[in-house]
Amino acid sequence: MTPYRAVIGLAGHVDHGKTLLIKALTGITTARAHEQAIGMTQDLGFAHFDDGQGNTIGVIDVPGHERYIRNMVAGLWSLDLVLLVIAADEGWMQMTGDHLRLLKAMGVPRLLVCINKCDLVSPDELLLLEESLLERVMDESGMVPDIVSVSAKTGANMAALHTAIVRQLAELPASHAAREQSAPRLYVDRVFTANGTGTVLTGTLQQGSLKVGDKLRLYPADREVQVRSLQAYHQSVDEIGAVCRVAVGLKKVPHKEVARGHCLTSTVGQCEAATHLIVRLCEVGGSIREQRNREVEVALGSWHGRARFVPIKDTRLARLIFTSPIPCFFGQPLAIIRHGSSELLHGARIVWCGDIHPARRKALHALLGELPDDLEHYNPATLQLGLNGYVLTSRFDQQPEQVTPLGEWLLDNCWLAQSRDQLLATLASEPLSAAELATRVGIALPVTQTLLQQLKSKQLIRLHHDKWQPGSGESEDDLGEEAQLVLKVVRDQGKEGYEPGKLGPGGVELDPFITRKLPAALQQGLQQKGALQKQLRNLARLKYLVQLDGPIYYDAELYNQMVAAVLAGQQVGDLIDMASLKEITGLSRKYAIPFCLRMEMDGWVRREENERRVLRLPQTQDEMEPA
C-alpha cells in the first residue's frame, strides 16, 4: 500500500478523557503543565503515532469546555477523521451535541465514536449506550459512524481503536497524490520564536507540499515569504507533503507579523484576504434557523472572530462583514456561532470572496443560487465569467464553451459582442484614453486594453494623443518605446518647439532630458550618434511631428491647430501681415518666421514682401495634414 500521512482529532465534552486517550494511543501527553494542574485542556494539543504500516498519523487534542469552543474549532478545519469521545459513565452531554454539529459544519469527512471509561459501567449498560449513541449521532449528523468502546486508563480495547482508525483512513492513498499536487495550504495555529531559526509557525499542511527555500505568500498581508526550515513531528526535513503537522521557519519575518488564523499558500493558491464574504448556509438540526441582521462569531480555518451577519432575502445566502481582512478560499466550510455562547447558528460554505457593487448584487445572487450542492470540483472562475463576462485564461485547465480567447483572457461570446459595440459607441462621442474608457464602461482596464487592441487590428479605432478615437491609420501605440518618449517630450514643449541639442525647461539639455527617462538599454540606443535625429525624422515622416526651419520640431496637431487659427475667417486671396499672424498664434518672431515658411511649403500661403497671401483653405481634417 502507498504510504500516506493523515491528521485526526479528538472532540467531546470536557473531562471525558480525551487527553488520556491520546496518551494511551500515542504515548504523548498533549496537556501543558498548567492544563494538567487544573485538569482541563484549554488550547490545542498535538501528538502523533505510527500506524504500524509506515504511515504517520498526527493527532490534535481540542478543548472540550464551552469557554474554549473557538480554540476547539481551530483544530477541526483540516482533519481527515474525528474521534467523538463520550464517557461511558456520563453519556451524551450538551457539549457532545455542540461538538458534533461543529464537526458537520466544518466539513469533517469521517467520524468515529469512541466510548471511553468503559471500565466504569457494566457490559449491558455499555451495549445500551452504544445503541443510543449510534441512533443519536445519525439523527444529529446524518453520518453512520463506527463505535469503539475503550478504557484509556486500563488500556482495554485500545488495539481495536487503533485498528478502527487505520481502517477509516485506508482510503486516503487514493487521493494522496492529487492533494500533494495542489497548491500548498496551511492555516497557522501557533507562532513562536526559536533561537537560531527566528519566527516559526505551526499548522496542518492540508494540501500541497513544502520544501526549504520555497517562496510563498502569507495572508492576509499578501506578502512574500521564504521557507527557512521545516520540521514534521519533531524531525527536520527538506521537503514534506500533505496531510501533515508541520513547523515552518520563515526568513526575515517578524514574530509580531504572524498570528493564528493567518494562511500560508502559494501565488496559485487562490487565497483571498477579504472583509466581505457571501456564504451558503447549511441546515443545522434539520432546518435553517431564523435569520436576521446581527453580530455573530465566525470560525474558519484556524481563525475566529466577530462578523456582521446579513441574511439575503429569499435565499440560503448571507453576507458576512469583518472589520479586517480574513484569509479564505472558495468552497471553504465555516461555522457561525452565536456571539457570547457556544451555540452553532449555521454551518456554511464560502461561495464569494470580496465585496460587490450593490447594482451587481442581484445578478451575483442569481448565479450563486445556481451553484451545485457539491462545490469541491466547481471552478469559481465560472462565476467570474458569468458575472463579468471575462476571466483569466489561467483560471481554467480546460477552456469552457461559448468563449473567445483573447490575449490572456477568456471572453464570453455574447458579452464580447456587446462590449465591442459599447466601446465603439462611446468613442464615437469623444476620444478617450484607455483608463477613461474603462471607467466609463465599467470594464477592468487590462480587459479594456485587450479589446481596444482587437478593435485596432480591425482598423476600427486608432490611438492619437494618448486618446482612442474611431478611424483607421497610424496608431501611436505601434511606435517603439523610444519614439513614444521622444514624441511626448516634443509635445510637452508646446509652442516652444523642440530643437535638438538646445536647452529645455530649467536649462536642462533636451537630449539627456529625454534619455535619462529611458531604461538603460534604450538610453544606450538613443545616445548613439544620430539616433535621436533619426527618431525625430521618422516621426516627422509619419506625420506625428512637423519640422520647421532650424530645425525646430512641433507636434503635428498643434501645428495644424495654429494653421487653422491663422486661416479662420480668411478668404482665398486675402493678405495676412506678420503682426496679425504673431498675435493669432502667440509666437515670437523667432518661431513665427519658421512657422510661416512651413505654411508656405505646405501650400497654404505665398509670401508677398512682408505679407502672406492665402492660397487655399482647409475643408476637412485630412486637408490639414502637412505635406
C-alpha positions in Angstrom: 0.0 0.0 0.0 1.2 3.5 -0.8 2.4 5.3 2.3 0.4 8.3 3.4 0.1 10.9 6.1 -3.1 12.0 7.9 -4.2 14.1 10.8 -7.0 13.1 13.1 -8.6 14.9 16.1 -10.4 14.2 19.3 -13.5 16.1 20.3 -16.1 15.8 23.0 -17.3 17.0 26.4 -14.9 18.3 29.0 -13.4 15.6 31.3 -14.5 12.7 29.1 -10.8 11.6 28.9 -9.6 12.9 25.5 -6.1 13.8 26.7 -5.6 10.5 28.5 -6.9 8.7 25.5 -4.3 10.4 23.3 -1.5 9.3 25.7 -2.8 5.7 25.5 -2.9 5.9 21.7 0.4 7.7 21.1 2.4 7.7 24.3 2.5 11.5 24.3 0.9 13.8 26.8 -0.6 16.8 25.0 -1.7 18.8 28.1 0.6 21.5 29.2 1.7 21.8 32.9 -0.9 24.4 33.8 -3.6 22.4 32.0 -2.7 19.2 33.9 -2.9 21.2 37.1 -6.5 22.2 36.5 -7.5 19.0 34.7 -8.8 20.9 31.6 -7.5 21.3 28.1 -7.6 25.0 27.1 -5.9 25.1 23.8 -4.9 22.8 21.0 -2.6 19.9 21.9 -0.6 17.8 19.4 0.8 14.3 19.2 1.4 11.6 16.6 1.9 7.8 16.2 2.9 5.3 13.6 0.1 3.1 12.4 2.4 0.1 12.0 2.3 0.2 8.2 4.8 3.1 7.8 2.2 5.8 7.9 2.4 8.7 10.3 -0.8 9.9 11.9 -0.9 13.3 13.5 -3.3 13.8 16.4 -4.9 17.1 17.6 -6.5 17.4 21.1 -9.1 20.1 21.1 -10.6 21.7 24.2 -14.0 20.3 25.4 -15.1 23.2 27.6 -17.6 25.6 26.1 -15.4 28.6 27.1 -12.7 27.3 24.6 -15.1 26.4 21.8 -13.2 28.8 19.4 -9.9 27.1 20.1 -11.7 23.8 19.5 -12.9 24.9 16.1 -9.4 26.0 15.1 -8.3 22.4 15.3 -11.1 21.0 13.1 -10.6 22.6 9.7 -8.1 20.2 8.2 -8.8 16.8 9.9 -9.2 13.5 8.0 -11.0 11.9 10.9 -12.5 12.9 14.2 -13.0 10.7 17.2 -16.1 11.9 19.1 -15.2 10.9 22.7 -18.1 10.1 25.1 -17.6 8.9 28.6 -19.5 5.7 29.4 -20.5 6.8 32.9 -21.9 10.2 31.7 -23.1 9.5 28.2 -24.3 12.2 25.8 -23.8 15.8 27.1 -24.8 19.2 25.7 -21.2 19.9 24.5 -21.2 16.5 22.8 -24.0 17.7 20.6 -22.4 21.1 20.1 -19.2 19.5 19.0 -20.9 17.1 16.6 -22.8 20.0 14.9 -19.5 21.9 14.6 -17.8 18.8 13.1 -20.6 18.7 10.4 -20.4 22.5 9.8 -16.6 22.3 9.4 -16.9 19.5 6.8 -15.1 16.8 8.7 -15.3 13.8 6.3 -15.0 10.9 8.7 -16.4 10.2 12.2 -15.6 7.5 14.7 -17.4 7.4 18.1 -15.2 6.4 20.9 -16.8 5.5 24.2 -14.2 6.0 26.9 -14.1 4.8 30.5 -15.9 1.6 29.6 -14.5 0.0 32.8 -16.9 2.2 34.8 -20.1 0.6 33.5 -21.5 -2.9 33.1 -21.5 -4.7 29.7 -25.2 -4.4 29.5 -25.1 -0.7 30.2 -22.4 -0.3 27.6 -24.4 -2.1 25.0 -27.5 0.1 25.5 -25.2 3.2 25.4 -23.7 2.1 22.1 -27.2 1.6 20.5 -28.5 5.0 21.8 -25.4 6.9 20.7 -25.5 5.3 17.2 -29.1 6.5 16.8 -28.4 10.0 18.1 -25.3 10.6 16.0 -27.2 9.5 12.9 -30.1 11.9 13.8 -27.8 14.8 14.5 -25.3 14.4 11.6 -26.7 12.1 9.0 -23.5 10.0 9.3 -23.4 6.3 10.3 -20.2 6.1 12.4 -18.2 3.1 13.7 -18.3 2.8 17.5 -15.4 1.5 19.6 -15.5 1.2 23.4 -12.2 1.6 25.3 -10.7 2.4 28.6 -7.7 4.8 28.3 -7.0 4.3 31.9 -6.7 0.5 31.8 -5.8 0.1 28.1 -8.8 -2.1 27.4 -9.6 -2.4 23.7 -7.0 0.2 22.6 -5.8 -2.2 19.9 -9.3 -2.2 18.5 -9.4 1.6 18.4 -6.1 1.6 16.7 -7.4 -0.8 14.0 -10.6 1.2 13.6 -8.6 4.4 13.0 -6.4 2.7 10.4 -9.4 1.2 8.6 -11.1 4.5 8.4 -8.0 6.1 6.9 -7.4 3.3 4.4 -9.0 5.2 1.5 -6.6 8.2 1.8 -3.8 6.9 -0.5 -6.2 7.1 -3.5 -6.4 10.9 -3.1 -3.0 11.5 -1.6 -1.1 12.2 -4.9 -3.8 14.7 -6.0 -3.7 16.6 -2.7 0.1 16.9 -2.8 -0.1 18.3 -6.3 -2.4 21.1 -5.3 -1.2 24.5 -4.2 0.0 24.4 -0.5 -2.5 25.5 2.1 -1.6 25.8 5.8 -3.5 27.8 8.4 -1.4 28.9 11.3 -2.4 27.8 14.8 0.7 28.7 16.7 3.6 31.2 16.3 6.8 31.4 18.3 10.5 32.4 18.1 13.2 29.8 18.1 16.9 30.5 18.7 18.9 30.3 15.5 15.7 30.0 13.4 13.7 33.1 14.1 9.9 33.1 13.5 8.4 29.6 13.4 4.7 28.9 12.7 2.9 25.6 13.1 -0.2 24.2 11.5 -1.6 21.4 9.4 -0.5 21.3 5.8 -3.9 20.3 4.4 -2.8 20.1 0.8 0.3 20.6 -1.4 3.9 20.3 -0.4 6.6 22.5 1.1 10.3 22.5 0.8 13.1 24.6 2.2 13.7 27.6 0.0 10.1 27.8 -1.3 8.8 31.3 -1.8 5.2 31.6 -0.7 2.5 34.1 0.1 1.4 34.9 3.7 -2.2 36.2 4.0 -3.9 38.4 4.9 -0.8 40.6 4.5 -0.3 39.1 1.0 3.4 39.4 1.4 6.1 37.1 0.0 7.9 34.9 2.5 10.6 32.2 2.1 10.8 28.9 4.0 14.0 28.8 6.0 13.4 25.4 7.8 10.9 22.6 8.1 10.0 20.2 10.8 7.5 17.4 10.8 6.8 15.6 14.1 10.0 16.9 15.6 12.2 15.8 12.7 13.9 18.3 10.4 13.1 17.7 6.8 13.9 19.3 3.5 10.5 18.6 2.0 7.1 17.5 3.2 3.7 16.8 1.7 0.1 16.9 2.9 -1.5 16.0 5.2 0.9 16.6 8.0 1.5 18.7 11.1 4.5 20.9 10.3 6.6 23.7 11.8 7.8 26.2 9.3 10.7 28.6 9.9 10.4 31.8 7.9 13.2 34.1 6.7 13.1 37.8 7.9 9.5 37.7 9.1 9.0 39.4 12.5 7.2 37.3 15.0 4.5 40.0 15.5 3.5 39.9 11.9 2.2 36.4 12.0 -0.8 35.2 14.1 -3.2 32.3 14.5 -5.6 32.3 11.5 -3.1 33.6 9.0 -2.7 31.4 5.9 0.4 30.3 4.1 -0.1 29.3 0.5 1.4 29.9 -3.0 0.7 32.5 -5.6 -1.6 30.0 -7.4 -3.4 29.0 -4.2 -6.2 31.5 -5.0 -6.4 32.6 -1.3 -8.1 35.9 -0.9 -7.9 38.4 2.0 -11.5 39.6 2.2 -13.6 41.8 4.6 -16.8 40.7 2.8 -17.9 37.1 2.2 -21.1 35.6 0.8 -21.8 32.2 2.3 -24.4 29.5 1.6 -26.0 28.3 4.8 -26.3 24.7 5.7 -29.0 23.1 7.7 -28.4 22.8 11.5 -30.6 20.5 13.4 -32.7 19.8 10.4 -33.5 23.3 9.3 -32.1 26.7 8.5 -32.6 28.8 11.5 -34.4 32.2 11.6 -32.2 34.8 10.0 -31.7 38.4 11.0 -29.0 41.1 10.8 -26.8 40.7 13.9 -23.3 40.3 15.2 -22.0 36.7 15.3 -18.8 34.9 15.7 -17.2 33.1 12.8 -14.7 30.3 12.7 -12.9 29.3 9.5 -9.6 27.7 9.1 -7.8 28.3 12.4 -9.2 31.9 12.6 -12.1 33.0 14.7 -13.6 36.4 15.4 -16.6 38.6 15.0 -18.6 39.5 12.0 -21.8 41.2 11.0 -24.3 38.6 9.7 -26.6 39.9 6.9 -29.1 37.5 5.5 -30.0 37.8 1.8 -33.8 37.7 1.4 -35.4 34.6 -0.2 -32.2 32.7 -0.5 -29.9 30.4 1.5 -27.2 33.1 1.3 -25.9 35.5 3.8 -23.2 38.2 3.8 -20.5 38.2 6.5 -18.8 41.5 7.1 -15.5 41.7 9.0 -13.6 44.6 10.4 -10.3 43.4 8.9 -9.3 41.1 6.0 -9.7 37.3 6.6 -7.7 34.8 4.5 -10.2 32.4 2.8 -11.0 30.2 -0.2 -14.0 29.5 -2.3 -16.0 26.5 -1.1 -14.3 26.6 2.4 -16.5 25.5 5.3 -17.1 27.7 8.3 -19.1 27.8 11.5 -21.3 30.7 12.5 -21.7 30.8 16.3 -24.0 32.9 18.5 -22.0 35.7 19.9 -21.0 35.1 23.5 -22.1 31.4 23.6 -21.2 28.0 22.2 -24.4 27.6 20.2 -23.8 26.9 16.5 -26.2 29.0 14.5 -25.2 27.9 11.0 -22.7 25.8 9.1 -21.9 27.5 5.8 -19.7 27.3 2.7 -18.0 30.3 1.2 -19.3 31.0 -2.3 -18.0 34.5 -2.9 -14.9 36.3 -1.5 -15.0 40.1 -1.6 -17.4 43.0 -1.8 -19.5 43.7 -4.9 -21.3 46.9 -6.0 -24.9 47.0 -4.9 -26.1 47.3 -8.5 -24.5 43.9 -9.4 -25.6 42.0 -6.3 -28.9 40.8 -7.8 -27.1 39.2 -10.8 -24.5 37.6 -8.5 -27.1 36.2 -6.1 -28.8 34.6 -9.1 -25.6 32.9 -10.2 -24.9 31.8 -6.6 -28.3 30.3 -6.4 -27.5 28.0 -9.4 -24.3 26.6 -7.8 -24.2 22.8 -7.4 -24.5 21.3 -3.9 -21.0 19.8 -4.2 -18.5 22.7 -4.5 -15.4 20.6 -4.4 -15.0 20.3 -8.1 -16.6 23.5 -9.1 -14.3 26.2 -10.5 -15.2 29.6 -9.0 -13.8 31.2 -12.2 -17.0 30.2 -13.8 -18.8 32.7 -11.5 -16.4 35.4 -12.6 -17.0 34.6 -16.2 -20.8 34.6 -15.7 -20.8 37.9 -13.8 -18.1 39.9 -15.6 -18.1 38.3 -19.0 -14.3 37.7 -18.8 -11.8 35.8 -16.8 -8.1 35.0 -17.0 -7.3 32.0 -19.2 -5.0 30.6 -16.4 -8.1 30.1 -14.2 -9.2 27.2 -16.4 -7.5 23.9 -17.1 -9.9 23.3 -20.0 -11.5 26.1 -22.0 -15.2 26.3 -21.4 -17.7 26.5 -24.2 -19.1 29.8 -25.7 -16.0 31.8 -25.0 -13.3 33.5 -27.2 -9.7 33.5 -26.1 -8.1 36.9 -26.5 -4.6 37.6 -25.1 -4.5 36.3 -21.5 -8.3 36.4 -21.2 -11.3 34.3 -21.9 -14.3 36.4 -23.0 -17.9 35.2 -23.1 -19.1 35.5 -26.7 -22.3 37.4 -26.1 -20.5 39.8 -23.7 -17.7 40.3 -26.2 -20.1 41.4 -29.0 -22.0 43.8 -26.7 -18.8 45.3 -25.2 -17.2 46.0 -28.6 -20.4 47.8 -29.7 -20.4 49.7 -26.4 -16.7 50.8 -26.8 -17.3 52.0 -30.4 -20.4 53.9 -29.4 -18.6 55.6 -26.5 -15.6 56.6 -28.6 -17.9 58.0 -31.3 -19.0 60.6 -28.8 -15.5 61.7 -27.8 -11.9 60.4 -27.8 -10.9 58.8 -24.5 -7.8 57.2 -23.0 -7.9 53.5 -22.1 -8.2 54.4 -18.4 -11.1 56.8 -19.0 -12.8 54.4 -21.3 -12.5 51.5 -18.7 -14.1 53.7 -16.1 -16.9 54.9 -18.4 -17.9 51.4 -19.5 -17.1 49.6 -16.2 -14.7 47.0 -17.6 -11.3 46.2 -16.0 -8.5 48.2 -17.5 -6.4 45.2 -18.7 -9.5 43.8 -20.4 -10.4 47.2 -21.9 -6.9 47.4 -23.3 -7.2 44.0 -24.9 -10.5 44.9 -26.5 -9.0 48.1 -27.9 -6.2 46.2 -29.5 -8.6 43.9 -31.2 -10.7 46.8 -32.5 -7.5 48.5 -33.7 -6.5 45.3 -35.5 -9.8 45.5 -37.4 -8.9 49.1 -38.4 -11.9 50.5 -36.4 -10.0 52.7 -34.0 -6.6 54.2 -33.5 -4.6 55.9 -30.7 -4.0 59.6 -31.2 -2.5 61.9 -28.5 -3.0 59.1 -25.9 -6.7 59.0 -26.7 -8.6 56.4 -28.7 -10.8 57.5 -31.5 -12.7 56.0 -34.4 -10.9 55.5 -37.7 -8.0 53.7 -39.3 -4.5 54.7 -40.0 -1.3 55.1 -37.9 -1.8 54.4 -34.2 0.6 55.9 -31.7 0.9 52.7 -29.7 2.5 51.0 -32.6 5.5 53.3 -32.2 8.6 51.9 -30.4 9.2 52.9 -26.8 12.0 55.3 -27.8 9.8 57.0 -30.4 6.9 57.3 -28.0 9.1 59.0 -25.4 10.6 61.4 -28.0 7.1 62.3 -29.2 5.9 63.0 -25.6 8.9 65.3 -25.0 8.2 67.3 -28.2 4.5 67.7 -27.3 5.5 68.8 -23.8 7.5 71.6 -25.3 4.3 73.1 -26.8 4.8 76.3 -28.8 8.4 76.5 -27.7 9.1 73.6 -30.1 11.9 71.1 -29.7 15.4 71.9 -31.0 17.9 69.1 -30.8 20.9 70.0 -28.6 19.3 73.2 -27.3 18.4 73.8 -23.7 14.9 72.9 -22.5 12.9 74.0 -19.4 15.0 74.9 -16.5 18.2 75.0 -18.5 18.3 71.2 -18.9 19.8 69.9 -22.2 17.0 68.2 -24.1 19.0 65.2 -25.3 19.8 64.0 -21.8 16.3 65.3 -20.8 14.9 62.6 -23.0 17.3 59.8 -22.5 17.5 59.9 -18.7 13.8 58.8 -18.6 14.6 55.6 -20.5 15.7 52.2 -19.4 19.5 51.6 -19.7 19.1 49.7 -23.0 17.1 52.4 -24.6 19.4 55.1 -23.2 22.3 53.5 -25.0 20.3 53.3 -28.2 19.3 57.0 -28.2 22.8 58.1 -27.2 24.3 56.5 -30.3 25.3 59.1 -32.9 22.3 60.3 -34.9 19.8 58.0 -33.1 17.7 60.9 -31.7 17.7 62.8 -35.0 16.7 59.6 -36.7 13.7 59.2 -34.4 12.7 62.8 -35.0 12.9 62.5 -38.7 10.9 59.3 -38.7 8.2 60.8 -36.5 8.0 63.7 -39.0 7.8 61.2 -41.9 4.9 59.5 -40.1 3.3 63.0 -39.7 3.3 62.9 -35.9 5.7 65.8 -35.9 6.2 68.8 -38.3 9.8 70.0 -38.9 10.2 73.8 -39.1 13.3 75.5 -40.3 16.0 75.4 -37.7 15.4 72.6 -37.3 12.5 73.0 -34.9 10.0 70.2 -34.3 6.4 70.8 -33.5 3.6 68.4 -32.6 1.6 67.9 -35.9 -1.7 68.5 -34.2 -0.5 71.7 -32.6 0.8 72.9 -35.9 -2.5 72.1 -37.6 -4.4 74.0 -34.9 -2.3 77.1 -35.4 -2.7 76.9 -39.2 -6.5 76.6 -38.8 -6.5 79.6 -36.4 -4.5 81.7 -38.9 -6.8 80.9 -41.8 -10.0 81.2 -39.8 -12.3 83.9 -41.3 -10.0 84.4 -44.3 -10.8 84.0 -48.0 -8.5 82.8 -50.8 -6.5 85.8 -52.0 -6.6 87.7 -48.6 -3.4 89.1 -47.2 -2.1 88.4 -43.7 0.6 90.5 -42.1 3.2 89.2 -39.8 1.9 91.2 -36.8 -1.6 89.6 -37.1 0.0 86.1 -37.6 2.1 86.5 -34.4 -0.9 87.7 -32.4 -3.1 84.8 -33.6 -0.5 82.1 -32.9 1.1 83.6 -29.9 4.5 83.0 -31.4 7.5 85.3 -31.1 9.4 86.3 -34.2 12.0 83.6 -33.6 9.2 80.9 -34.1 6.8 82.9 -36.3 9.1 83.1 -39.3 9.9 79.3 -39.4 6.2 78.7 -38.9 5.3 80.9 -41.9 8.0 79.2 -44.0 6.4 75.9 -43.2 2.9 77.2 -44.2 4.4 78.3 -47.5 6.0 74.9 -48.1 2.6 73.2 -47.3 0.9 75.5 -49.9 -1.4 77.4 -47.5 0.1 80.9 -48.2 2.6 82.6 -50.5 4.9 85.3 -49.4 4.4 88.8 -50.9 7.0 91.1 -49.5 6.2 91.3 -45.7 2.7 89.7 -46.0 1.3 86.3 -46.8 -1.4 85.7 -49.4 -3.9 82.9 -48.7 -3.8 80.3 -51.4 -6.2 77.7 -50.0 -8.4 76.9 -47.1 -8.8 73.6 -45.2 -12.1 71.9 -45.8 -11.6 68.6 -43.9 -9.2 67.3 -41.3 -7.4 65.3 -44.0 -6.5 68.6 -45.7 -4.8 69.8 -42.6 -2.2 67.1 -42.9 1.2 68.8 -43.6 2.9 67.9 -46.9 
